Amino acid sequence: MAMAKAGGIFDVDQLVSLAQQSYDELSPALAAKYYEQAIEQKPDDANLWHSLGIMYVECGEAQQAHKAFLKSIQLSPNENESNYLYIGQQCEGVAARTAFEKGIQIMLCQLHALDTTTTTTTNSSTSSSKNSENSRRKTLRAHISN
């Protein structure tokens, strides 16, 4: 694992890039190490904590994943619906239901925002942009309906 480069340590963007490369090469444990290093430099980044949680899930580290997702939620409670969906899968009863409902609530808000954006979009927007928005909307609706 390349922990340092000539002249010092990797910056956060480089560590994230290394983590993504490691994950793409089917090495989530190494990717987790890179995310851990990135978090040391930027501990208040909810996305880093979320990505670390995913790597822990991939490694079968359920408790560590749970803690990482909770930290991501603590830092940014209304941003990433999948944090709640992962937490919901790790809980039972009322706790699971509450987590799933919060995740769905966030997805509905995102869907509403997309619908509002699409409604106010001018004719100058490109068809690929509209297709991307439509794909995102369909994906959110699919997640919510299941």
N, C-alpha and C positions, 0 to 999 in steps of 0.2 A: 504494500500500500504506500503510495507516494504521499507522505505527510507534509513534506516541506519541499520547497523549490529553492533554487540558487538565490540567495539574497533574502530569504525569509519564508513565511508561511503563505499558503494559498489564500486569496481573498474569497469572500462568500460566493461570488458568481462562479469562480473557478471550481470551488468545492461542489457546488450544485451541478455544474457540468460534469465533473468527475463522478458524482453520485448517479446521475442519469446514465452516463456511459456504463458504469458498473452494473446498473440495473438492466440495461439493454443487453449486457453480456451475461445475464442470468446470475449475477452475484449480488443479491439484495443485502447480504451481511456486510459486504464492503461498502455498498451504497449507504447503508445505515451509518457506518463509521464516518463517511464524508459529511452526511447530514449532521451528525453529532458535532463535528468540528465546525461546521457552518453556524450551528446554534451557539457554540461557545463565543463566536464573534458577534452574533446578532440574535440574542436570546428572546427578543420580543417580536420575532417574525412568525406569525401564525402559520404561514404557508410552509415554512421550514419544519415546524412541529408536525404539521399534517403529513408532509412527505416522509418524515421520520416514522410516523405511525404506520404508514403504508408499508415501509420497508420492514418494520417489526412484524406486521401481519404476514408478509411474505416469508419471514424467517420462523414463523410459528411462535413468536414471543408475544402472546396475547396480553399479558399484564403490562409489558412495556408499551405496547401499541395503545392500550387503553389510556395509560398516563399521558402519552404523547397527544392523543386526540383530545383529551380533557384540557391539556395545556393550550392547544390550538383554539379550543372553544373559549377558554378563559381570556385569551388575548384578542379574539375576534368572534364574539358569540353569534353574530348574524351574517357571517360571510360564507361559510363552506358547509353546505348541507350534508356532504358525505361524512364529515366528522360525526354528526349525530346518527347517521345511518350505521356507521361502524360501531359506535357506542351501543346503539340499539341491538345490534347482533350479539354483543357481548354481555348484555343484561337480560333479566327476566322480569316478567310481570309489569307492574306500573312503571318501573324505571325504563324498560325497553319501550313501552308504549309512549311514554313522554319523550324519549329521544327520537323515536320515529316521527311523532307528530311535529316536533320542532324542525326536523329535517324537511318534512313535507311542507311546513309553513314557509320555510326559506325558499324551497323550490317554487311554491305558488307565487311568492313575491317576485322571484326572478322571472317567472312566466308573465306575470302582470307587467313588469318593467319592459320585457320584450314586446308584449302586445302594444303597450303605450308607445314604445319607440317605433314600432312598425307603423302604427297609425299616424304618427307625426312625421314620418320619413318623407322627404320630398321626392319628386320624380327623378331627381338627379342621382339617386343612389343606384349602384350597379346591381345587376342581376345576381352576381356571385355573393354580394353582401346580403341580399334578400334570401337567397338559398341557404346561406349560413344561419341566418336568424330563424328561418323556417325549420331547419334541421334541429337547432337548439330547442325550439319550442316543442317539436315533436318528441324529442328525447325527454324533456321535462314532463310532458304529458304522459309518456309511457311509464316513467318512473312513478309518477303519482297514481296512475290507474292500477298499478300492480300492487 
